[in-house]
Amino acid sequence: MDHADYMKLANLCVTFKTCVHVGNTPACTEKIIASVIRDIFIESKDPNPSVNGNGIRLLRTAGIKVITDLCKKEADVSNRAFFHFILLQNPFLATRLPHGGKNPLQLILNRHLRTPKVAIPIHTLLPIGGVS
C-alpha cells in the first residue's frame, strides 16, 4: 500500500467547521472535497453566520459522510470564548470575584458598567459554564 491507499482509509475529526468563506485563513471545505477522505466527524457546528452549515452541505453533496455533534457539549464549552464572540460580537470575559468584600476589579466594573445609560448586571456579561 502507498500513502494514497492509506489516505482512503483515513477519517477526519474536527472540533467545529467546516468553513466555506475566506477570512484570515483559506476555506478548508474545497481541500477536503479534493482529498480522498470520505468520512468526517465534527464535534460541534460552527455558529458563525457566514458558515451557516454551508460547508457541511457541500461536503455531503460531494458524497462525503459527515457526522455532526459528537461531544457537542464538551466542544461548546472548550470553544465558548470563540462562540461567544461570533454570536454576540463582543469579547468573552471571565474572572473570579470573591463574594462580599471590596475587590478592586469589582469596584471598577461596577463604576463603568452601572452608569445611567448602561445598567447591566455584571453576571450577565460574564457567562460561565457554556455558550450564551
N, CA, C and O atoms as a Tinker XYZ file with bonds, in Angstrom:
   528  protein
     1  N      0.834000   -1.194000    0.000000    73     2
     2  CA     0.000000    0.000000    0.000000    64     1     3
     3  C      0.873000    1.249000    0.000000    63     2     4     5
     4  O      1.876000    1.320000    0.709000    81     3
     5  N      0.479000    2.226000   -0.799000    73     3     6
     6  CA     1.192000    3.503000   -0.758000    64     5     7
     7  C      0.394000    4.520000    0.067000    63     6     8     9
     8  O     -0.669000    4.200000    0.600000    81     7
     9  N      0.913000    5.732000    0.164000    73     7    10
    10  CA     0.282000    6.757000    1.009000    64     9    11
    11  C     -1.152000    7.041000    0.584000    63    10    12    13
    12  O     -2.023000    7.212000    1.437000    81    11
    13  N     -1.409000    7.093000   -0.705000    73    11    14
    14  CA    -2.759000    7.388000   -1.197000    64    13    15
    15  C     -3.746000    6.311000   -0.757000    63    14    16    17
    16  O     -4.895000    6.614000   -0.437000    81    15
    17  N     -3.303000    5.064000   -0.740000    73    15    18
    18  CA    -4.182000    3.977000   -0.287000    64    17    19
    19  C     -4.502000    4.119000    1.201000    63    18    20    21
    20  O     -5.634000    3.879000    1.619000    81    19
    21  N     -3.514000    4.506000    1.992000    73    19    22
    22  CA    -3.762000    4.716000    3.420000    64    21    23
    23  C     -4.713000    5.892000    3.659000    63    22    24    25
    24  O     -5.555000    5.847000    4.556000    81    23
    25  N     -4.569000    6.939000    2.851000    73    23    26
    26  CA    -5.443000    8.100000    2.997000    64    25    27
    27  C     -6.903000    7.735000    2.728000    63    26    28    29
    28  O     -7.803000    8.331000    3.319000    81    27
    29  N     -7.145000    6.780000    1.862000    73    27    30
    30  CA    -8.524000    6.356000    1.588000    64    29    31
    31  C     -9.163000    5.700000    2.815000    63    30    32    33
    32  O    -10.387000    5.614000    2.913000    81    31
    33  N     -8.335000    5.245000    3.735000    73    31    34
    34  CA    -8.825000    4.634000    4.967000    64    33    35
    35  C     -8.955000    5.653000    6.102000    63    34    36    37
    36  O     -9.468000    5.327000    7.173000    81    35
    37  N     -8.491000    6.888000    5.871000    73    35    38
    38  CA    -8.437000    7.898000    6.930000    64    37    39
    39  C     -9.805000    8.547000    7.162000    63    38    40    41
    40  O    -10.622000    8.671000    6.250000    81    39
    41  N    -10.021000    8.951000    8.403000    73    39    42
    42  CA   -11.174000    9.756000    8.785000    64    41    43
    43  C    -10.645000   11.105000    9.244000    63    42    44    45
    44  O     -9.514000   11.213000    9.718000    81    43
    45  N    -11.464000   12.117000    9.101000    73    43    46
    46  CA   -11.101000   13.451000    9.577000    64    45    47
    47  C    -11.983000   13.786000   10.767000    63    46    48    49
    48  O    -13.208000   13.701000   10.681000    81    47
    49  N    -11.366000   14.165000   11.873000    73    47    50
    50  CA   -12.096000   14.564000   13.080000    64    49    51
    51  C    -11.742000   16.010000   13.385000    63    50    52    53
    52  O    -10.569000   16.355000   13.527000    81    51
    53  N    -12.778000   16.864000   13.487000    73    51    54
    54  CA   -12.540000   18.283000   13.754000    64    53    55
    55  C    -13.431000   18.747000   14.897000    63    54    56    57
    56  O    -14.496000   18.181000   15.146000    81    55
    57  N    -12.978000   19.785000   15.586000    73    55    58
    58  CA   -13.744000   20.331000   16.702000    64    57    59
    59  C    -15.004000   21.011000   16.191000    63    58    60    61
    60  O    -16.103000   20.699000   16.650000    81    59
    61  N    -14.864000   21.921000   15.262000    73    59    62
    62  CA   -16.009000   22.522000   14.597000    64    61    63
    63  C    -15.541000   23.005000   13.243000    63    62    64    65
    64  O    -14.349000   23.234000   13.039000    81    63
    65  N    -16.438000   23.156000   12.348000    73    63    66
    66  CA   -16.162000   23.603000   11.000000    64    65    67
    67  C    -17.314000   23.128000   10.164000    63    66    68    69
    68  O    -18.322000   22.778000   10.779000    81    67
    69  N    -17.317000   23.069000    8.962000    73    67    70
    70  CA   -16.206000   23.378000    8.074000    64    69    71
    71  C    -16.517000   24.668000    7.339000    63    70    72    73
    72  O    -17.659000   24.924000    6.956000    81    71
    73  N    -15.503000   25.461000    7.152000    73    71    74
    74  CA   -15.733000   26.793000    6.614000    64    73    75
    75  C    -15.714000   26.792000    5.090000    63    74    76    77
    76  O    -15.002000   26.016000    4.452000    81    75
    77  N    -16.509000   27.675000    4.540000    73    75    78
    78  CA   -16.543000   27.865000    3.092000    64    77    79
    79  C    -16.186000   29.298000    2.732000    63    78    80    81
    80  O    -16.161000   29.659000    1.555000    81    79
    81  N    -15.910000   30.117000    3.747000    73    79    82
    82  CA   -15.556000   31.513000    3.499000    64    81    83
    83  C    -14.056000   31.700000    3.709000    63    82    84    85
    84  O    -13.403000   30.919000    4.401000    81    83
    85  N    -13.541000   32.737000    3.102000    73    83    86
    86  CA   -12.126000   33.047000    3.250000    64    85    87
    87  C    -12.018000   34.238000    4.189000    63    86    88    89
    88  O    -12.589000   35.298000    3.931000    81    87
    89  N    -11.290000   34.058000    5.268000    73    87    90
    90  CA   -11.063000   35.128000    6.239000    64    89    91
    91  C     -9.572000   35.265000    6.439000    63    90    92    93
    92  O     -8.833000   35.572000    5.504000    81    91
    93  N     -9.129000   35.032000    7.680000    73    91    94
    94  CA    -7.689000   35.063000    7.969000    64    93    95
    95  C     -6.993000   33.844000    7.391000    63    94    96    97
    96  O     -5.788000   33.866000    7.140000    81    95
    97  N     -7.755000   32.784000    7.181000    73    95    98
    98  CA    -7.211000   31.560000    6.595000    64    97    99
    99  C     -8.113000   31.139000    5.440000    63    98   100   101
   100  O     -9.278000   31.533000    5.392000    81    99
   101  N     -7.588000   30.342000    4.509000    73    99   102
   102  CA    -8.434000   29.909000    3.387000    64   101   103
   103  C     -9.498000   28.914000    3.841000    63   102   104   105
   104  O     -9.367000   28.280000    4.888000    81   103
   105  N    -10.538000   28.791000    3.047000    73   103   106
   106  CA   -11.602000   27.831000    3.337000    64   105   107
   107  C    -11.062000   26.415000    3.215000    63   106   108   109
   108  O    -10.275000   26.111000    2.319000    81   107
   109  N    -11.495000   25.553000    4.128000    73   107   110
   110  CA   -10.970000   24.185000    4.130000    64   109   111
   111  C    -11.874000   23.210000    3.369000    63   110   112   113
   112  O    -11.430000   22.118000    3.015000    81   111
   113  N    -13.107000   23.573000    3.116000    73   111   114
   114  CA   -14.057000   22.642000    2.503000    64   113   115
   115  C    -13.582000   22.143000    1.144000    63   114   116   117
   116  O    -13.658000   20.946000    0.868000    81   115
   117  N    -13.095000   23.034000    0.300000    73   115   118
   118  CA   -12.645000   22.632000   -1.031000    64   117   119
   119  C    -11.476000   21.650000   -0.956000    63   118   120   121
   120  O    -11.410000   20.696000   -1.731000    81   119
   121  N    -10.552000   21.890000   -0.017000    73   119   122
   122  CA    -9.404000   20.982000    0.140000    64   121   123
   123  C     -9.869000   19.600000    0.598000    63   122   124   125
   124  O     -9.346000   18.579000    0.152000    81   123
   125  N    -10.856000   19.583000    1.493000    73   123   126
   126  CA   -11.365000   18.291000    1.980000    64   125   127
   127  C    -12.033000   17.535000    0.836000    63   126   128   129
   128  O    -11.817000   16.334000    0.675000    81   127
   129  N    -12.839000   18.230000    0.046000    73   127   130
   130  CA   -13.518000   17.589000   -1.083000    64   129   131
   131  C    -12.493000   17.059000   -2.081000    63   130   132   133
   132  O    -12.679000   15.977000   -2.638000    81   131
   133  N    -11.426000   17.797000   -2.312000    73   131   134
   134  CA   -10.389000   17.367000   -3.263000    64   133   135
   135  C     -9.565000   16.190000   -2.737000    63   134   136   137
   136  O     -8.928000   15.482000   -3.516000    81   135
   137  N     -9.577000   15.982000   -1.437000    73   135   138
   138  CA    -8.804000   14.875000   -0.861000    64   137   139
   139  C     -9.566000   13.561000   -1.047000    63   138   140   141
   140  O    -10.665000   13.536000   -1.602000    81   139
   141  N     -8.972000   12.498000   -0.580000    73   139   142
   142  CA    -9.628000   11.188000   -0.673000    64   141   143
   143  C    -10.365000   10.824000    0.612000    63   142   144   145
   144  O    -10.889000    9.717000    0.738000    81   143
   145  N    -10.407000   11.744000    1.557000    73   143   146
   146  CA   -11.106000   11.483000    2.820000    64   145   147
   147  C    -12.599000   11.400000    2.549000    63   146   148   149
   148  O    -13.156000   12.262000    1.871000    81   147
   149  N    -13.243000   10.382000    3.068000    73   147   150
   150  CA   -14.669000   10.163000    2.801000    64   149   151
   151  C    -15.538000   10.188000    4.049000    63   150   152   153
   152  O    -16.763000   10.158000    3.934000    81   151
   153  N    -14.950000   10.243000    5.227000    73   151   154
   154  CA   -15.724000   10.309000    6.471000    64   153   155
   155  C    -15.175000   11.443000    7.331000    63   154   156   157
   156  O    -13.971000   11.533000    7.568000    81   155
   157  N    -16.088000   12.317000    7.797000    73   155   158
   158  CA   -15.696000   13.430000    8.653000    64   157   159
   159  C    -16.570000   13.428000    9.892000    63   158   160   161
   160  O    -17.790000   13.292000    9.808000    81   159
   161  N    -15.932000   13.580000   11.041000    73   159   162
   162  CA   -16.634000   13.652000   12.323000    64   161   163
   163  C    -16.433000   15.060000   12.877000    63   162   164   165
   164  O    -15.302000   15.504000   13.076000    81   163
   165  N    -17.543000   15.755000   13.121000    73   163   166
   166  CA   -17.494000   17.130000   13.589000    64   165   167
   167  C    -18.115000   17.184000   14.977000    63   166   168   169
   168  O    -19.261000   16.774000   15.165000    81   167
   169  N    -17.355000   17.692000   15.959000    73   167   170
   170  CA   -17.855000   17.742000   17.330000    64   169   171
   171  C    -19.017000   18.701000   17.493000    63   170   172   173
   172  O    -19.990000   18.386000   18.178000    81   171
   173  N    -18.929000   19.868000   16.874000    73   171   174
   174  CA   -19.963000   20.889000   17.038000    64   173   175
   175  C    -20.001000   21.740000   15.775000    63   174   176   177
   176  O    -18.962000   22.004000   15.171000    81   175
   177  N    -21.176000   22.163000   15.381000    73   175   178
   178  CA   -21.294000   23.005000   14.194000    64   177   179
   179  C    -20.809000   24.412000   14.506000    63   178   180   181
   180  O    -20.982000   24.911000   15.618000    81   179
   181  N    -20.205000   25.037000   13.520000    73   179   182
   182  CA   -19.697000   26.396000   13.657000    64   181   183
   183  C    -20.874000   27.365000   13.693000    63   182   184   185
   184  O    -21.679000   27.380000   12.762000    81   183
   185  N    -20.994000   28.174000   14.748000    73   183   186
   186  CA   -22.122000   29.099000   14.842000    64   185   187
   187  C    -21.962000   30.365000   13.997000    63   186   188   189
   188  O    -22.855000   31.211000   13.981000    81   187
   189  N    -20.850000   30.501000   13.307000    73   187   190
   190  CA   -20.603000   31.691000   12.502000    64   189   191
   191  C    -21.666000   31.814000   11.408000    63   190   192   193
   192  O    -21.822000   30.895000   10.604000    81   191
   193  N    -22.401000   32.934000   11.362000    73   191   194
   194  CA   -23.449000   33.094000   10.349000    64   193   195
   195  C    -22.926000   32.996000    8.918000    63   194   196   197
   196  O    -23.674000   32.598000    8.025000    81   195
   197  N    -21.671000   33.347000    8.676000    73   195   198
   198  CA   -21.137000   33.236000    7.319000    64   197   199
   199  C    -20.859000   31.788000    6.936000    63   198   200   201
   200  O    -20.676000   31.485000    5.757000    81   199
   201  N    -20.824000   30.896000    7.915000    73   199   202
   202  CA   -20.663000   29.463000    7.634000    64   201   203
   203  C    -22.039000   28.831000    7.455000    63   202   204   205
   204  O    -22.318000   28.221000    6.423000    81   203
   205  N    -22.897000   28.976000    8.461000    73   203   206
   206  CA   -24.305000   28.594000    8.405000    64   205   207
   207  C    -24.565000   27.202000    7.829000    63   206   208   209
   208  O    -25.570000   27.000000    7.147000    81   207
   209  N    -23.695000   26.259000    8.087000    73   207   210
   210  CA   -23.908000   24.890000    7.613000    64   209   211
   211  C    -23.575000   24.664000    6.152000    63   210   212   213
   212  O    -23.736000   23.551000    5.651000    81   211
   213  N    -23.113000   25.695000    5.458000    73   211   214
   214  CA   -22.818000   25.555000    4.022000    64   213   215
   215  C    -21.701000   24.557000    3.757000    63   214   216   217
   216  O    -21.761000   23.798000    2.790000    81   215
   217  N    -20.690000   24.553000    4.607000    73   215   218
   218  CA   -19.586000   23.613000    4.415000    64   217   219
   219  C    -20.044000   22.177000    4.548000    63   218   220   221
   220  O    -19.651000   21.320000    3.756000    81   219
   221  N    -20.870000   21.909000    5.542000    73   219   222
   222  CA   -21.393000   20.552000    5.737000    64   221   223
   223  C    -22.240000   20.140000    4.539000    63   222   224   225
   224  O    -22.134000   19.009000    4.064000    81   223
   225  N    -23.083000   21.054000    4.046000    73   223   226
   226  CA   -23.910000   20.749000    2.863000    64   225   227
   227  C    -23.045000   20.423000    1.650000    63   226   228   229
   228  O    -23.318000   19.464000    0.927000    81   227
   229  N    -21.992000   21.230000    1.425000    73   227   230
   230  CA   -21.107000   20.964000    0.284000    64   229   231
   231  C    -20.410000   19.617000    0.412000    63   230   232   233
   232  O    -20.285000   18.883000   -0.568000    81   231
   233  N    -19.956000   19.293000    1.616000    73   231   234
   234  CA   -19.289000   18.009000    1.828000    64   233   235
   235  C    -20.240000   16.850000    1.548000    63   234   236   237
   236  O    -19.870000   15.885000    0.880000    81   235
   237  N    -21.454000   16.947000    2.055000    73   235   238
   238  CA   -22.432000   15.874000    1.822000    64   237   239
   239  C    -22.794000   15.770000    0.350000    63   238   240   241
   240  O    -22.948000   14.665000   -0.170000    81   239
   241  N    -22.932000   16.906000   -0.331000    73   239   242
   242  CA   -23.230000   16.902000   -1.765000    64   241   243
   243  C    -22.107000   16.228000   -2.550000    63   242   244   245
   244  O    -22.349000   15.593000   -3.577000    81   243
   245  N    -20.882000   16.372000   -2.057000    73   243   246
   246  CA   -19.725000   15.747000   -2.715000    64   245   247
   247  C    -19.601000   14.261000   -2.385000    63   246   248   249
   248  O    -18.669000   13.599000   -2.841000    81   247
   249  N    -20.543000   13.737000   -1.592000    73   247   250
   250  CA   -20.522000   12.315000   -1.279000    64   249   251
   251  C    -19.715000   11.953000   -0.043000    63   250   252   253
   252  O    -19.435000   10.778000    0.198000    81   251
   253  N    -19.345000   12.943000    0.729000    73   251   254
   254  CA   -18.578000   12.692000    1.949000    64   253   255
   255  C    -19.555000   12.485000    3.095000    63   254   256   257
   256  O    -20.494000   13.261000    3.272000    81   255
   257  N    -19.325000   11.432000    3.873000    73   255   258
   258  CA   -20.165000   11.139000    5.028000    64   257   259
   259  C    -19.764000   12.080000    6.160000    63   258   260   261
   260  O    -18.610000   12.089000    6.588000    81   259
   261  N    -20.725000   12.875000    6.645000    73   259   262
   262  CA   -20.460000   13.854000    7.703000    64   261   263
   263  C    -21.331000   13.517000    8.909000    63   262   264   265
   264  O    -22.556000   13.456000    8.809000    81   263
   265  N    -20.687000   13.303000   10.035000    73   263   266
   266  CA   -21.394000   13.041000   11.289000    64   265   267
   267  C    -21.117000   14.233000   12.202000    63   266   268   269
   268  O    -19.961000   14.568000   12.464000    81   267
   269  N    -22.186000   14.870000   12.687000    73   267   270
   270  CA   -22.027000   16.085000   13.483000    64   269   271
   271  C    -22.473000   15.881000   14.926000    63   270   272   273
   272  O    -23.129000   14.898000   15.274000    81   271
   273  N    -22.091000   16.844000   15.741000    73   271   274
   274  CA   -22.495000   16.947000   17.142000    64   273   275
   275  C    -22.003000   15.808000   18.027000    63   274   276   277
   276  O    -22.663000   15.437000   18.998000    81   275
   277  N    -20.844000   15.258000   17.686000    73   275   278
   278  CA   -20.185000   14.314000   18.589000    64   277   279
   279  C    -19.546000   15.139000   19.696000    63   278   280   281
   280  O    -18.840000   16.104000   19.401000    81   279
   281  N    -19.760000   14.806000   20.914000    73   279   282
   282  CA   -19.184000   15.544000   22.049000    64   281   283
   283  C    -19.535000   17.033000   21.983000    63   282   284   285
   284  O    -18.725000   17.878000   22.364000    81   283
   285  N    -20.738000   17.355000   21.500000    73   283   286
   286  CA   -21.141000   18.743000   21.304000    64   285   287
   287  C    -21.023000   19.564000   22.581000    63   286   288   289
   288  O    -20.494000   20.675000   22.560000    81   287
   289  N    -21.511000   19.026000   23.688000    73   287   290
   290  CA   -21.488000   19.778000   24.943000    64   289   291
   291  C    -20.049000   20.142000   25.331000    63   290   292   293
   292  O    -19.771000   21.287000   25.689000    81   291
   293  N    -19.152000   19.181000   25.260000    73   291   294
   294  CA   -17.754000   19.423000   25.613000    64   293   295
   295  C    -17.096000   20.390000   24.623000    63   294   296   297
   296  O    -16.335000   21.268000   25.028000    81   295
   297  N    -17.386000   20.232000   23.339000    73   295   298
   298  CA   -16.808000   21.124000   22.333000    64   297   299
   299  C    -17.303000   22.552000   22.518000    63   298   300   301
   300  O    -16.532000   23.501000   22.378000    81   299
   301  N    -18.587000   22.709000   22.832000    73   299   302
   302  CA   -19.133000   24.052000   23.049000    64   301   303
   303  C    -18.481000   24.721000   24.258000    63   302   304   305
   304  O    -18.234000   25.927000   24.241000    81   303
   305  N    -18.205000   23.950000   25.299000    73   303   306
   306  CA   -17.550000   24.520000   26.477000    64   305   307
   307  C    -16.106000   24.896000   26.144000    63   306   308   309
   308  O    -15.650000   25.974000   26.525000    81   307
   309  N    -15.394000   24.040000   25.454000    73   307   310
   310  CA   -13.991000   24.342000   25.168000    64   309   311
   311  C    -13.840000   25.474000   24.147000    63   310   312   313
   312  O    -12.789000   26.113000   24.091000    81   311
   313  N    -14.862000   25.728000   23.348000    73   311   314
   314  CA   -14.814000   26.810000   22.363000    64   313   315
   315  C    -15.700000   27.984000   22.741000    63   314   316   317
   316  O    -16.030000   28.813000   21.893000    81   315
   317  N    -16.090000   28.064000   24.013000    73   315   318
   318  CA   -17.087000   29.059000   24.414000    64   317   319
   319  C    -16.632000   30.490000   24.180000    63   318   320   321
   320  O    -17.466000   31.339000   23.868000    81   319
   321  N    -15.365000   30.791000   24.314000    73   319   322
   322  CA   -14.900000   32.163000   24.083000    64   321   323
   323  C    -15.086000   32.545000   22.612000    63   322   324   325
   324  O    -15.564000   33.638000   22.310000    81   323
   325  N    -14.709000   31.650000   21.705000    73   323   326
   326  CA   -14.873000   31.922000   20.274000    64   325   327
   327  C    -16.354000   31.996000   19.910000    63   326   328   329
   328  O    -16.780000   32.930000   19.230000    81   327
   329  N    -17.140000   31.018000   20.359000    73   327   330
   330  CA   -18.565000   31.002000   20.037000    64   329   331
   331  C    -19.262000   32.248000   20.589000    63   330   332   333
   332  O    -20.109000   32.836000   19.917000    81   331
   333  N    -18.907000   32.647000   21.804000    73   331   334
   334  CA   -19.477000   33.852000   22.408000    64   333   335
   335  C    -19.186000   35.069000   21.532000    63   334   336   337
   336  O    -20.077000   35.876000   21.266000    81   335
   337  N    -17.944000   35.196000   21.090000    73   335   338
   338  CA   -17.571000   36.341000   20.257000    64   337   339
   339  C    -18.320000   36.319000   18.930000    63   338   340   341
   340  O    -18.818000   37.354000   18.486000    81   339
   341  N    -18.405000   35.159000   18.294000    73   339   342
   342  CA   -19.083000   35.055000   16.996000    64   341   343
   343  C    -20.566000   35.378000   17.132000    63   342   344   345
   344  O    -21.120000   36.097000   16.301000    81   343
   345  N    -21.208000   34.859000   18.161000    73   343   346
   346  CA   -22.654000   35.041000   18.304000    64   345   347
   347  C    -23.037000   36.425000   18.821000    63   346   348   349
   348  O    -24.048000   36.982000   18.392000    81   347
   349  N    -22.253000   36.986000   19.731000    73   347   350
   350  CA   -22.629000   38.249000   20.373000    64   349   351
   351  C    -21.787000   39.443000   19.942000    63   350   352   353
   352  O    -22.096000   40.581000   20.292000    81   351
   353  N    -20.716000   39.184000   19.176000    73   351   354
   354  CA   -19.827000   40.243000   18.691000    64   353   355
   355  C    -19.237000   41.091000   19.818000    63   354   356   357
   356  O    -19.044000   42.297000   19.668000    81   355
   357  N    -18.957000   40.443000   20.941000    73   355   358
   358  CA   -18.214000   41.112000   21.999000    64   357   359
   359  C    -17.319000   40.084000   22.669000    63   358   360   361
   360  O    -17.613000   38.889000   22.623000    81   359
   361  N    -16.238000   40.523000   23.287000    73   359   362
   362  CA   -15.281000   39.571000   23.852000    64   361   363
   363  C    -15.847000   38.810000   25.043000    63   362   364   365
   364  O    -16.685000   39.316000   25.790000    81   363
   365  N    -15.379000   37.614000   25.196000    73   363   366
   366  CA   -15.751000   36.771000   26.327000    64   365   367
   367  C    -14.825000   37.117000   27.482000    63   366   368   369
   368  O    -13.603000   37.067000   27.339000    81   367
   369  N    -15.394000   37.462000   28.610000    73   367   370
   370  CA   -14.609000   37.786000   29.786000    64   369   371
   371  C    -14.955000   36.822000   30.903000    63   370   372   373
   372  O    -16.123000   36.499000   31.116000    81   371
   373  N    -13.959000   36.374000   31.599000    73   371   374
   374  CA   -14.192000   35.516000   32.760000    64   373   375
   375  C    -13.249000   35.958000   33.862000    63   374   376   377
   376  O    -12.060000   36.181000   33.636000    81   375
   377  N    -13.789000   36.078000   35.032000    73   375   378
   378  CA   -12.968000   36.446000   36.173000    64   377   379
   379  C    -13.575000   35.824000   37.414000    63   378   380   381
   380  O    -14.763000   35.500000   37.440000    81   379
   381  N    -12.784000   35.665000   38.411000    73   379   382
   382  CA   -13.277000   35.161000   39.694000    64   381   383
   383  C    -13.292000   36.323000   40.666000    63   382   384   385
   384  O    -12.266000   36.952000   40.926000    81   383
   385  N    -14.447000   36.590000   41.188000    73   383   386
   386  CA   -14.585000   37.671000   42.142000    64   385   387
   387  C    -15.102000   37.097000   43.446000    63   386   388   389
   388  O    -16.051000   36.314000   43.443000    81   387
   389  N    -14.496000   37.473000   44.557000    73   387   390
   390  CA   -14.986000   36.958000   45.838000    64   389   391
   391  C    -16.350000   37.565000   46.175000    63   390   392   393
   392  O    -16.650000   38.700000   45.803000    81   391
   393  N    -17.152000   36.799000   46.872000    73   391   394
   394  CA   -18.439000   37.317000   47.325000    64   393   395
   395  C    -18.194000   38.217000   48.524000    63   394   396   397
   396  O    -17.477000   37.852000   49.455000    81   395
   397  N    -18.800000   39.402000   48.488000    73   395   398
   398  CA   -18.587000   40.339000   49.576000    64   397   399
   399  C    -17.203000   40.944000   49.477000    63   398   400   401
   400  O    -16.460000   40.641000   48.544000    81   399
   401  N    -16.858000   41.768000   50.396000    73   399   402
   402  CA   -15.530000   42.366000   50.392000    64   401   403
   403  C    -15.420000   43.444000   49.333000    63   402   404   405
   404  O    -16.369000   43.694000   48.589000    81   403
   405  N    -14.286000   44.069000   49.267000    73   403   406
   406  CA   -14.046000   45.160000   48.330000    64   405   407
   407  C    -12.979000   44.746000   47.330000    63   406   408   409
   408  O    -11.800000   45.047000   47.515000    81   407
   409  N    -13.383000   44.064000   46.282000    73   407   410
   410  CA   -12.465000   43.656000   45.240000    64   409   411
   411  C    -12.261000   44.831000   44.283000    63   410   412   413
   412  O    -13.243000   45.363000   43.766000    81   411
   413  N    -11.007000   45.257000   44.027000    73   411   414
   414  CA   -10.776000   46.419000   43.157000    64   413   415
   415  C    -11.363000   46.253000   41.759000    63   414   416   417
   416  O    -11.912000   47.203000   41.202000    81   415
   417  N    -11.252000   45.057000   41.187000    73   415   418
   418  CA   -11.807000   44.828000   39.854000    64   417   419
   419  C    -13.324000   44.975000   39.869000    63   418   420   421
   420  O    -13.906000   45.563000   38.959000    81   419
   421  N    -13.956000   44.440000   40.901000    73   419   422
   422  CA   -15.409000   44.557000   41.028000    64   421   423
   423  C    -15.822000   46.029000   41.120000    63   422   424   425
   424  O    -16.812000   46.429000   40.508000    81   423
   425  N    -15.076000   46.835000   41.875000    73   423   426
   426  CA   -15.392000   48.260000   42.010000    64   425   427
   427  C    -15.271000   48.991000   40.670000    63   426   428   429
   428  O    -16.105000   49.832000   40.333000    81   427
   429  N    -14.229000   48.661000   39.919000    73   427   430
   430  CA   -14.037000   49.273000   38.599000    64   429   431
   431  C    -15.173000   48.878000   37.662000    63   430   432   433
   432  O    -15.750000   49.728000   36.984000    81   431
   433  N    -15.494000   47.575000   37.626000    73   431   434
   434  CA   -16.582000   47.113000   36.759000    64   433   435
   435  C    -17.897000   47.761000   37.150000    63   434   436   437
   436  O    -18.654000   48.190000   36.279000    81   435
   437  N    -18.181000   47.841000   38.427000    73   435   438
   438  CA   -19.416000   48.474000   38.886000    64   437   439
   439  C    -19.492000   49.932000   38.431000    63   438   440   441
   440  O    -20.531000   50.397000   37.963000    81   439
   441  N    -18.386000   50.634000   38.576000    73   439   442
   442  CA   -18.362000   52.056000   38.224000    64   441   443
   443  C    -18.614000   52.250000   36.730000    63   442   444   445
   444  O    -19.348000   53.160000   36.345000    81   443
   445  N    -18.009000   51.400000   35.873000    73   443   446
   446  CA   -18.108000   51.592000   34.432000    64   445   447
   447  C    -19.332000   50.934000   33.817000    63   446   448   449
   448  O    -19.798000   51.374000   32.766000    81   447
   449  N    -19.858000   49.905000   34.436000    73   447   450
   450  CA   -20.982000   49.191000   33.834000    64   449   451
   451  C    -22.323000   49.584000   34.427000    63   450   452   453
   452  O    -23.364000   49.177000   33.911000    81   451
   453  N    -22.323000   50.344000   35.467000    73   451   454
   454  CA   -23.590000   50.722000   36.095000    64   453   455
   455  C    -23.824000   52.231000   36.025000    63   454   456   457
   456  O    -24.243000   52.855000   37.000000    81   455
   457  N    -23.551000   52.788000   34.877000    73   455   458
   458  CA   -23.860000   54.196000   34.651000    64   457   459
   459  C    -25.345000   54.292000   34.310000    63   458   460   461
   460  O    -25.962000   53.265000   34.025000    81   459
   461  N    -25.942000   55.483000   34.328000    73   459   462
   462  CA   -27.370000   55.587000   33.983000    64   461   463
   463  C    -27.704000   55.018000   32.604000    63   462   464   465
   464  O    -28.788000   54.469000   32.408000    81   463
   465  N    -26.783000   55.146000   31.652000    73   463   466
   466  CA   -27.050000   54.642000   30.306000    64   465   467
   467  C    -26.859000   53.130000   30.209000    63   466   468   469
   468  O    -27.504000   52.475000   29.390000    81   467
   469  N    -25.994000   52.582000   31.024000    73   467   470
   470  CA   -25.677000   51.161000   30.959000    64   469   471
   471  C    -25.865000   50.565000   32.346000    63   470   472   473
   472  O    -24.944000   50.583000   33.164000    81   471
   473  N    -27.027000   50.049000   32.607000    73   471   474
   474  CA   -27.300000   49.415000   33.902000    64   473   475
   475  C    -27.460000   47.924000   33.656000    63   474   476   477
   476  O    -28.573000   47.399000   33.644000    81   475
   477  N    -26.339000   47.251000   33.462000    73   475   478
   478  CA   -26.334000   45.827000   33.127000    64   477   479
   479  C    -25.761000   45.059000   34.304000    63   478   480   481
   480  O    -24.665000   45.376000   34.766000    81   479
   481  N    -26.481000   44.051000   34.805000    73   479   482
   482  CA   -25.885000   43.216000   35.859000    64   481   483
   483  C    -24.614000   42.548000   35.338000    63   482   484   485
   484  O    -24.616000   41.956000   34.259000    81   483
   485  N    -23.543000   42.645000   36.100000    73   483   486
   486  CA   -22.249000   42.132000   35.648000    64   485   487
   487  C    -22.310000   40.643000   35.337000    63   486   488   489
   488  O    -21.664000   40.187000   34.394000    81   487
   489  N    -23.073000   39.879000   36.109000    73   487   490
   490  CA   -23.091000   38.433000   35.868000    64   489   491
   491  C    -23.641000   38.090000   34.487000    63   490   492   493
   492  O    -23.352000   37.007000   33.980000    81   491
   493  N    -24.421000   38.967000   33.861000    73   491   494
   494  CA   -24.915000   38.678000   32.501000    64   493   495
   495  C    -23.851000   38.895000   31.464000    63   494   496   497
   496  O    -23.974000   38.392000   30.347000    81   495
   497  N    -22.799000   39.633000   31.795000    73   495   498
   498  CA   -21.713000   39.864000   30.853000    64   497   499
   499  C    -20.619000   38.826000   30.977000    63   498   500   501
   500  O    -19.736000   38.758000   30.121000    81   499
   501  N    -20.654000   38.026000   32.008000    73   499   502
   502  CA   -19.598000   37.054000   32.250000    64   501   503
   503  C    -20.192000   35.651000   32.307000    63   502   504   505
   504  O    -20.267000   35.061000   33.385000    81   503
   505  N    -20.620000   35.099000   31.151000    73   503   506
   506  CA   -21.215000   33.761000   31.205000    64   505   507
   507  C    -20.175000   32.704000   31.544000    63   506   508   509
   508  O    -19.091000   32.675000   30.961000    81   507
   509  N    -20.503000   31.860000   32.464000    73   507   510
   510  CA   -19.624000   30.775000   32.870000    64   509   511
   511  C    -20.399000   29.471000   32.716000    63   510   512   513
   512  O    -21.570000   29.387000   33.084000    81   511
   513  N    -19.737000   28.460000   32.171000    73   511   514
   514  CA   -20.351000   27.142000   32.092000    64   513   515
   515  C    -21.001000   26.831000   30.764000    63   514   516   517
   516  O    -21.697000   25.821000   30.655000    81   515
   517  N    -20.809000   27.645000   29.760000    73   515   518
   518  CA   -21.361000   27.317000   28.462000    64   517   519
   519  C    -21.481000   28.535000   27.576000    63   518   520   521
   520  O    -21.239000   29.665000   28.001000    81   519
   521  N    -21.855000   28.285000   26.347000    73   519   522
   522  CA   -22.002000   29.352000   25.366000    64   521   523
   523  C    -23.339000   30.024000   25.610000    63   522   524   525
   524  O    -24.355000   29.355000   25.794000    81   523
   525  N    -23.337000   31.350000   25.610000    73   523   526
   526  CA   -24.615000   32.056000   25.735000    64   525   527
   527  C    -24.731000   33.109000   24.670000    63   526   528
   528  O    -25.739000   33.814000   24.606000    81   527
